[in-house]
Structure formats: structure tokens, C-alpha cells
């Protein structure tokens, strides 16, 4: 049974940093495309960043240059390093794994950027 668990969210001041982690169990992520999405109330979930098995990455324009996605296949964990955070980055952040054509999601972790 595949499970994804996010951690690392919290309250941070504008300009601050956070690192989110997404630990996967039930499969090895070595050949899995991983991604981060975020969602605010009454809005659709939006793509933030993605990384494929070969290491290539892609970012939403709104986070390009501030966020970095990475992966550790030994620890079966994906990360999202978020720097220069802005109030508009406030959202619930979700991790997604594309495993054999199916999407698996974590439960989400809240990130709040506020002074």
C-alpha cells in the first residue's frame, strides 16, 4: 500500500524559508515522478514544482527562482525548499507521486506566511 506523508509546514514571516518533506512508503521512488501542489480555500489545487526520475525539474512561474524541488531516492523522500516566502504562498501543500500511471497524494501540510 503506497502512502505519502508530508511534513515541515508551519508559520513563517515574509522573506523566511521552510523545507517541506514528502516521505513515501510501499514503493521505491527511484523511477517515480514526484510533484508538489498547493491549494487555498475555494480555489483549485495548483502545480508548484515537479521532478522526474532523471532529475529534471519544472516550476510554476510564481515560484521560479525561490523554490527548489529535490529527491533522495535512498530515503524515499522528496523535498521542497521554499525561500523568500510571500504571504501569497500561504496554502496547504500536497505531495503527489505518479506510480504506474496512477496519482497518489499525501494528506497535506499547512504553510502560513504572515507577520
GIKA-V777372 format. One record per residue. N is the residue number from 1. RES is the residue in one small letter. PHI is phi in radians with two decimals (NA if undefined). Layout:
BEGIN
n res phi
N RES PHI
N RES PHI
END
This chain:
BEGIN
n res phi
1 x NA
2 x -1.45
3 x -2.37
4 x -2.10
5 x -2.24
6 x -1.57
7 x -2.69
8 x 1.83
9 x -1.25
10 x 2.82
11 x -1.75
12 x -2.48
13 x -1.36
14 x -0.95
15 x 1.58
16 x -1.43
17 x -2.31
18 x -2.53
19 x -2.16
20 x -1.62
21 x -2.14
22 x -2.32
23 x -1.73
24 x -1.88
25 x -2.23
26 x 1.59
27 x -2.83
28 x -1.68
29 x -1.54
30 x -0.94
31 x -1.93
32 x -1.87
33 x -1.39
34 x -2.02
35 x -2.65
36 x -2.03
37 x -2.22
38 x -2.50
39 x -2.59
40 x -1.97
41 x -0.97
42 x 1.18
43 x -2.22
44 x -1.25
45 x -1.15
46 x -2.11
47 x -1.19
48 x -1.98
49 x -2.80
50 x -2.48
51 x -2.50
52 x -1.67
53 x -1.07
54 x -1.36
55 x 1.78
56 x -1.12
57 x -2.18
58 x -2.55
59 x -2.31
60 x -1.19
61 x -1.01
62 x -1.20
63 x -2.06
64 x -0.95
65 x 1.54
66 x -2.00
67 x -1.90
68 x -2.36
69 x -1.71
70 x -2.60
71 x -2.55
72 x -2.21
73 x -1.20
74 x -1.25
75 x -1.49
76 x 0.99
77 x -2.34
78 x -1.91
79 x -2.25
80 x -2.34
81 x -1.51
82 x -2.05
83 x -2.03
84 x 0.86
85 x -1.17
86 x -2.11
87 x -0.97
88 x -1.28
89 x -1.45
90 x -1.07
91 x -3.12
92 x -1.58
93 x -1.77
94 x -2.09
95 x -1.76
96 x -2.28
97 x -2.11
98 x -1.71
99 x -2.04
100 x 0.91
101 x 1.46
102 x -1.91
103 x -1.69
104 x -2.05
105 x -2.09
106 x -1.50
107 x -1.52
108 x 1.66
109 x -2.40
110 x -1.40
111 x -2.09
112 x -2.17
113 x -1.94
114 x -2.77
115 x -1.65
END
